[in-house]
Amino acid sequence: MLDVMSFSVGCDTNSCDVIVYLQDYHVVLLQVSGPADTLVYDLDSVMSFPCSLKLYATHALRSDHGIKSAYHRKLRVVPADSYLMNFASDRSHMKKADGSWRMPPPTYPPIHTAESQMNLDDFISMEPAVGWGSVFSLHEFLQRYVGSSSSSAASL
């Protein structure tokens, strides 16, 4: 079951092509200084790095308008200190059913905590009672971090 619907935007100086794809989760870093100054660090984007959240909302997140409600995006925002203290991954999600790697793993050791070897599912769950941080609809997220709603994201 997919929790998130994301948009990928490829832009050059002349045009932007929109590719719509479904994925189970996508991780970005938000640097929140204020609604007008929030930056997005997205390692999988072709947009500027970092990118203003307002620009990212316009060109990457866009709007849920015209999308079936079952596919409306949800976003989990986890404060950095909570993420660093609690996140654990044994990298099992990076392996095929036969145990081989889908892609070569990072060279650094897996991240563990004293309490957990693997809790990735708690971080990517869109159930508010599960895991750390807060779960927002796209509309709520944009209201909080940009000051506009998802219905106007495409026109920011």
C-alpha positions in Angstrom: 0.0 0.0 0.0 1.4 3.4 -0.9 1.3 6.2 1.6 2.5 9.1 -0.5 2.0 10.5 -4.0 4.8 12.6 -5.2 5.7 14.6 -8.2 9.0 14.8 -9.8 9.8 17.9 -11.9 12.7 18.1 -14.3 13.5 21.7 -15.2 16.1 23.3 -17.4 16.3 26.9 -18.5 13.7 26.5 -21.2 11.0 24.2 -19.9 9.8 21.9 -17.2 8.5 18.3 -17.7 6.2 16.9 -15.0 6.5 13.2 -14.3 3.9 11.9 -11.9 4.8 8.8 -9.9 3.7 7.0 -6.8 6.1 6.0 -4.1 5.8 4.7 -0.6 8.0 7.5 1.0 10.4 10.3 0.1 12.7 12.0 2.5 13.7 15.6 2.4 15.3 18.0 5.0 13.5 21.2 5.9 15.5 24.1 7.3 12.8 26.2 9.0 13.8 29.8 9.7 10.4 31.3 9.1 7.6 30.9 6.6 9.4 33.0 4.0 12.8 31.5 4.6 12.2 27.7 4.8 14.6 25.7 2.6 14.2 22.2 1.2 17.2 19.9 0.7 16.1 17.1 -1.6 18.9 14.8 -2.8 16.6 13.4 -5.5 15.5 16.6 -7.1 16.9 18.4 -10.1 15.8 21.7 -8.6 18.3 24.1 -6.9 19.9 22.7 -3.8 18.8 23.9 -1.4 15.5 25.2 -2.8 13.0 27.6 -1.1 10.0 25.7 0.1 7.8 28.1 -1.8 9.5 27.2 -5.1 9.5 23.5 -4.2 5.8 23.6 -3.3 5.1 25.3 -6.7 7.1 23.0 -8.9 7.5 19.7 -7.0 4.6 19.3 -4.5 2.1 21.2 -6.6 -1.5 20.7 -5.6 -3.8 17.8 -4.7 -6.6 19.4 -6.8 -7.9 17.0 -9.4 -6.4 14.0 -7.6 -8.7 11.4 -6.0 -8.8 12.0 -2.2 -7.4 8.4 -1.6 -4.2 9.7 -3.2 -3.9 13.0 -1.5 -0.4 13.4 0.0 0.4 13.2 3.7 3.7 14.5 5.1 5.4 13.5 8.4 7.5 16.2 9.9 10.0 15.0 12.4 12.2 17.5 14.4 15.9 16.9 13.8 16.7 16.1 17.4 14.0 13.5 17.6 15.1 12.0 14.3 18.7 11.8 15.4 17.8 10.3 18.8 15.3 7.7 17.6 15.8 6.7 13.9 17.1 3.2 13.4 17.5 1.2 10.2 19.1 -2.2 9.7 18.8 -1.7 5.9 16.5 -4.7 5.5 14.2 -2.5 3.3 17.1 -2.3 0.8 17.3 -6.0 0.2 15.5 -8.3 -2.3 13.5 -11.3 -1.1 16.5 -13.5 -1.7 18.7 -11.3 0.6 20.7 -9.7 -2.1 21.0 -5.9 -2.2 18.8 -3.9 -4.6 21.6 -1.3 -4.8 24.9 -1.3 -3.0 24.4 -0.1 0.6 26.1 3.0 2.0 29.7 2.4 3.2 28.9 3.6 6.7 27.4 1.2 9.3 23.6 0.9 9.8 22.1 3.4 12.2 20.9 1.9 15.5 19.7 3.1 18.8 19.8 1.5 22.2 16.1 0.7 21.9 15.9 -0.4 18.2 17.7 -1.9 15.3 14.9 -1.1 12.8 12.0 1.4 13.1 11.8 2.8 9.6 8.1 1.9 9.4 7.4 4.2 12.4 8.9 7.1 10.5 7.2 6.5 7.2 3.8 5.7 8.7 1.1 8.3 8.0 -0.9 7.2 11.1 -0.6 10.2 13.5 -0.5 7.8 16.6 2.6 6.0 15.2 6.2 7.1 15.4 7.6 10.6 15.9 6.8 14.0 14.7 3.5 15.2 13.2 1.5 14.1 10.2 0.0 16.8 8.0 -2.1 16.8 4.9 -0.5 18.7 2.0 -2.9 21.6 2.7 -1.9 21.7 6.5 1.8 21.4 5.7 1.7 24.3 3.3 -0.4 26.4 5.6 2.1 25.8 8.4 5.4 26.1 6.5 4.6 28.4 3.6 1.5 30.2 4.7 -0.7 29.1 1.8 -2.9 26.1 1.0 -2.4 23.1 -1.3 -5.2 24.5 -3.5 -2.9 27.5 -4.3 0.4 25.7 -4.3 0.5 25.6 -8.1 0.2 29.4 -8.2 2.7 30.4 -5.5 
